[in-house]
Amino acid sequence: MQRPLIAVLITSAFLTLNAQAADLIQVYQQALANDATYASARSSLAAGQERITQGRSGLLPVIAATGSSVRNSGDSTTALAGTYLPKADVDNNVNSYSVQLTQPLFNWGSWQTYQQSKLAQATAEATFAQAQQDLITRVAQAYFDVLTAQDNLTSTQAQKVATTEQLASAKRNFEVGTQTITDTHEAQAAYDLVVAQEFAAINDLDNKRTALQVIVGQAPGELAPLRTGVTISAPSPAAVEPWVSSAESQNYAVVAAKLNVEIAKREIERNRANHMPTANLTATTSHQTTTSTQRLNNNAIGITLNVPIFNGFAVTSKVRETIALEDKARNDLEATKRAASQNARSAYLGMNSGLAQVKALEAAEVSSKSSLDSNKLGYQVGVRINIDVLNAQKLLYSTQKDLSKARYDTIMNGLRLKSAAGSLKEDDLAPINALLAH
């Protein structure tokens, strides 16, 4: 008797652990570890952080060593006053090596490349910061998409239960002659429709869970839903202008676009540098020995000056090309700023509209519940017909779905608003997570 009891307790404990729903922060932590898009952005950042080292290398000395070992064999004949002397055998080894150091003294192109490398690394960091924000919004959107699909399925199933009861009631009343066949047909049609809606809701939930799985790398378990009657905070500051101003200056896509403009400027200077002279300090030491014990050592130091004169108009053409590309980068910056401004304004208006919509739907939910109760009572006393109850039920479930969706959309607009302003951080998930029923 004790073993089955212990087995039941153990099974119950495992079911309790498995039934504990994952919250938004836990899902986000899974995405940090498993999302392929974020991992790609992290690798791009690691690659971009090498740009300064590469750019600085053009300003640092270059040291190169060369060596050779050559064996000579043969003979030589010397002519003296019209007479050829006897042949002499040639058989020796020549070993030589040299070490050369080259230090750029003046190279305007290399300097511009170095400045570009610092800007390129900053661009990689801004792009990665944008990827971090995108991960937060993608995870939250996928999370709430699953909750929305779950709410739709739950509402549809509740409507199916109520419709089933109404259908059974209509059939009983028709059999005893208190209702017409029309009521039965209406209840049957409503039941058939809600069955079809249930299949669609189940399929939609599977699709939404799959979309979340793509981000977190594994099949998601149960998710913590929003607590009933939660209050969503309004945006702060409560004016659109500060958000738009922040988006135009701090949005990471705007920051990256600004850096691209600076890189384009440096590219113009780098190509113009091909018209300028370059100067290098060169120091060389060499050593050569042969089997005949001949030895030669040489040390040399000097400055090498290279002055370009003409190269077929290639430099001039390249400068014109980079000037056009700088103009393109400026236009891209303006387009990015406008897009960031529009996104911030849209998210701000959407959040305020969502808050008002949530408040209105909360009142509508109360009214719908009262309407349903009244119609049920009226149906029982014979002053309401079956279709009235069905319509009241449908209205209540539709209002509840719309209310949940409005809450999710309002929360998402709050995250998008901060993302557009360039201020979205992982810590911003904490107050949202506090709204969930853990």
N, C-alpha and C positions, 0 to 999 in steps of 0.2 A: 504493500500500500504506500510505503514511503517513496520508493523509486519513481513511480508515476508522478507523485506530487512534486518531487525534485525536478523531474524532467519538465513538467508544466511550468514551474517557476523559472527555470533556465530559459525555456522558450519564450516565456513572457518577457524576461529581461532583454533578450535579443530583439524581440519585436518592439519593445519600448525604445531601444537605441536606434533601430532603423526608422522608427516612426518620427524621430526628432527631425523636424524640418530644417533645411539649410537656409540661412538668412543671406541677405545681399552681400555683406562683407565676406562671408565664407565663399560664396560663389565667385566674388571678385578675386580672392586669393587664389582660387583654382585657376582662374583665367590668367593671372600673372604668371603662373608656372607653366601653363599648357597652351595658351593662345599662340598660334603660329604667326599671325600678323604682328603681334607685339614682339615675339622672339625675333622676327625679321628686322623690326625697327631697332631692337637692341643690338643686333649684329651690325646694322648700318651705323649706329652710333660708335661702336667700337672701331669700325673702319674709319669713320670720320675723325676720330681722336688722334689718328696717326698723321693727319695732314700737316700739322705744324712742324713735326719732326722732319717730314719730307721737304717742306718748303724751306726750312732753315738750312738744309744740307747744301743748298746752292751758295750759301755765304761762308761755309766752313772749308778748311783746307782739304785737299785731296792728296793722298799719298799712294803711290803706285811703285811696285818693284818689278823689275824684269831681269831675266837671267838666261844665259845660253851656254851650251858646251858643244864645240865644233871640233871634229877631228879632220885634219888635212893630210892627204897622202898623194904622192905623185913625184914628178921630177921637174927640174928646171935646167935650161940651157942658156948660157950667157955668151954673147958675141963680143969679141974684143979684137979690134983692128982687122976685121974681116975674117977672123978665125974663131971658130966655135970651141969654147972650152968644154971639157968633158961634162956630162950630165951629173947633176947633183940631186940626190934623193931628198924629197920633202916629206917629212913625217912628224907632225906635231899636233898637239891639242891646244885649242884656244878656249879658255873659260872666262866668262865675263858676267857681271851683274851691275845693275844700277838701281838707285832709289831716287824717286823724284817727288818733291812736295810742291803743290800748286795752291797758292792762297789768293782768291779773288781780292783785288784792291778796290776796283770800281766796276760794278755790273748792275746797272739800273734795272734791267729785266729780272735778274735774280732777286733783287730787293722787292720788286713788285710781286713776284711769285710768293715770296715769304709773307708779305702782307695779305695776299689772297688766301694763303693757307690758314691764317688765323681766322679770317672771315668764313672760310669753308668749314672749319671746325665748329664755329659758333652756329652756322647754319645747321649742321648735323645735330647739335644739341637742341636747337629750337624745333627741328623736325621730330626728334624723339620726344620732347615735351608734348608736342601736339599728338603724337601717337599714344602717350599716356592718357591724355584727356579723352581721346577717341575710344580707348579701351574702357574707361569708366562709363561713358555714355552707351557704348555698345553692350556692355554687360547689363547695365540698368535697363536698357530698352528690351533686351532679350528676356531678362528676368520678368519685367512687367508684361511682356507679351505672353509669357507662359501663364501668369496670373490672370490676365484678361481671358485667355482661352479656357482656363479652369473655371472662371466665373461664368463664362458663356455656357460651358457644359453643365455646370451645377444648376444654373438657372433653367436650362432646357430640360434637364432631368426632373427638376422640381415641377416644371410645367407639365411634363409627361405624366408624373404621378397624379397631379391635380386633374389633368384631362382624362386620365384613366378612370378616376373616381367619378367624374362628371359623366363619362360615357356609360359606366355601369349604372349610375343613378337614372340616366335618361332611358336606358333599356328597361329598368325595373318599372319606372313610371309609365312607360308605354305599355308594358304588359298588363298593368292594373288599370290602364285607361285614363290616367291623369294627365298624360302628355301625348303630343302627336308624334308621328314618325319623323316629322321635320326636325324636332329636337334631337332625336337619335342620330339622324344623318349629319346634323351640324356637329354633334359631339364626336362622331366617327371621323369626319373630315378634319376636325381640330386635332384629334389623336394621330391620324396618319401624317399630318403635317409636322407635328412635333417629333415624331419618330424619324422623319427625314432630317429634320434639323439636328437631332441628336447625333446621327451618323456624321453629318458635316462638322459638328462641334468636336467630336472625337478625332476626326481626321485633322482638323485645325490644331488641336492640342498636340497631337503627335508631331506635326510640322514645327510648331513653336518650340517644343522640347528638343527637337533635332537641331534647330538653329542655335539654341543655347549650348547644346553639346559640341557644336563646331567651335565655340569659343572656349569652353572650359575643358575640352579634350576628353570628356567622359559623359556617360549618360547621367543627367541630373536626377537627383532624388526628389523627395517632396520639398517644396519651397514654402517658406514662411509667408503667409498672406498679410495684407494690411489689417490692422486692428479696426474694428467697427467704430465709426464716429471720430476718426482721427482728425486733427486740425493741421492743415498745411500752412506753413509760415509764408507770409508775403515777401516779395523781393525787397532787399535792403541794399542800397538806398531805393526809396519808393518813387523814383523818377527815372525816365528812360535816358535822359541826356548823359548822366555819368556812365551808364553802361555802354552807350554808343561811343563815347569818348575813349573809354578803356579798350573797347574792341578795336578802334582805329589805331591804337598805339601799342597795346600789350598782347593782342591776339597773336599766337605763335606763328600762324601762317603769314600774318602781316610782318612780324619780326623777321621771318625767313626771307620774305620778299624784299624787305629793306636791305638785308645783308646781300642779297643777289644783285641789287643795284650797285652797292659798293664794290662787289667783286667785278661787275661789268666795268666800272670806272678804272679799277686797277688793271683790267685786261687791256684797256686802251693804252694806258701808260706802258704796260709790258710790251706791247707790240711797237709802240713808238721808240722804245729803247733799242730796237734793232737798227735804228739810225745812229745810235750813239756808240762811241768807242768803249772798249773794255780794257782793263788793265789787270794783270795777274803778276804776283810775285812767284818766281820759280827758283827752286833750289834743288840741285842734283849732285849726287855723289856716285861715282862709278869706279869699277875695279876690273882689270883685265890681266890674265896671266897666260903664258904659253909654256910648253914643255921645255923650251929652250931657256927657261928661267927668266924670260923677259916679263916684266911686271909694269903695269901702267895704272896709276891712280889719278883720278881727276875729281875736283870739286868745283862747282859753278853755282853762282847765284846771280839773279838779274830780274828785270822787269820786262814783261812782254806786253806790248800795246797792239791792239787790233782795232783798226779804223775801217768800218764798212763804207764803201763808196757807191756801189750800184749793184742791185740784185734783180733787175727786171721788173721793177714796180711792185714786187710782191708785198713789201712792207707797207707801202702806201695803200694798197688794196686791202690788206688785212686791217689796217687802222680804220678805214671806212666801214668795213664789216663790223668791227667791234663797237664803233659809234652807233651803228644801227641796232646792234644787240643791246646796248645800254638803253637806248630809247624804248626798246621792247620791254626791258626789265622795269623801267619806270611805269610803263602802261600796265604791266602785270601787277605792280605794286598798287596802283590806283584801283584796279579791278578787285584785288584782294581786300583792300580797305573797304570798298563799297560792299562787297559780299559779307565781310565781318560785321559791318554796321547794320546791314539788312538782317543778318541772322540774330544779332543782339536785339534789335527792335522787334523782330517777329517773336522771339522767345519771350521778351518782356511782356508784349501785348498778349501773347498766348497764355502766359502764366496768370496775368490779372484776369483775363477772360475765363480761364479755367477755375480760378477761385470763385468768381461770381457764379459760374455754371454749377460748381459743386454745391454751393449754398442753395441755389434754386432747386437742384435735383434732390437735395436732402429734404426740402419742404415738399417736393412732389412725391417722394417716397412715403412720407407720412400720410399725405392725402390719398395716395393709391392704396395703402393698407386700409384706410378707413373706407374707401370706396368698395374694396373687395369684401370687407366684413359686412357692409350694408347690403351688397348684392347677394351674398350668401344667405343672409337673414331673409331678404326679400324672396329668394328662391324657395326657401323652406316654407314660407307662409303663402306662396303662390302669387306674389305680386311681381316677381321677376322671372324671366325665363332662363333656360340653360345658357344661351348665347351671351346673355348679360354677364353671367359669372365668368364665363370663359374669357370674354373681353377684359373684364376687370383683372383677372389673373395675368393675362398677357401684358396688360399695361403695367402692373406692379413689377413683373419680372423684367420687362424692358427698361423700366425706370431704374431698377437696381443695377442692371448691366451698364446702363449709361452713367450712373453715378460712380461705379468702380472705374470705368474707363476714363471719366473726367478726372478722377483723382490721380490715376497713373499718368495721364497726359500732363497734368499740372506739375507733378513731380519732375517729369522728364523735361518740361520746358524750363524749370528752375536749373537743372543741370546744364542744359544747352545754353542758357543765358550766361552762366559762369564760364562755360567753355568758350563761348564767343568773346567774352571779356578777357580771356586768358588767365582766369583766376581759379579754375576748377582744379581741385586736389583730391587725393584719396580721402582726406579727413572729411570732405563734404558728404561722403556716404554715411557717416556715423549718425547724423540726425535723421536721415531717411531710414536707416536700419532700425532706429528707435521706434519708428512708426509700425514696425512689423510685429506680428504676434509670434513670439518665440516659444 
